[in-house]
Amino acid sequence: MDLLKIIRHDLYCKISNTGNDYAEHVYIIDTLDSDLEIGTFLCYLPVIMYYTSIIGTNIVKFDFPYIYLPDSGTNLQGSVGYVKYSVRQKPNLNIGTVIKKQCRHLFRL
């Protein structure tokens, strides 16, 4: 089997609450490159309550209800979080293909 067909990409999206109050609810939305197979998505998260959903063909949404993420002025270390996951690239990509992603996060106070 060609090794290029089984390459997984580990992806990481960091968030930080730089506001001035706790974030009650956090959403992380990541748009994946069209050269990745969304059906091979695997998430590696700590044991906290969260929901993951796939939107369309290339968007992953992480939903952290009632997380109460502190602001950086109150608790700098506690105001930071992340998601880590992996996804396999599509087979038979040309050598040198660039894999892009766009991650954004939303806070609800």
Secondary structure as GFF3:
##gff-version 3
##sequence-region A 1 109
A	DSSP	three_ten_helix	3	6	.	.	.	ID=ss1
A	DSSP	beta_strand	8	16	.	.	.	ID=ss2
A	DSSP	beta_strand	25	32	.	.	.	ID=ss3
A	DSSP	beta_strand	36	44	.	.	.	ID=ss4
A	DSSP	beta_strand	51	55	.	.	.	ID=ss5
A	DSSP	beta_strand	59	64	.	.	.	ID=ss6
A	DSSP	three_ten_helix	77	79	.	.	.	ID=ss7
A	DSSP	beta_strand	80	89	.	.	.	ID=ss8
A	DSSP	beta_strand	101	108	.	.	.	ID=ss9
###
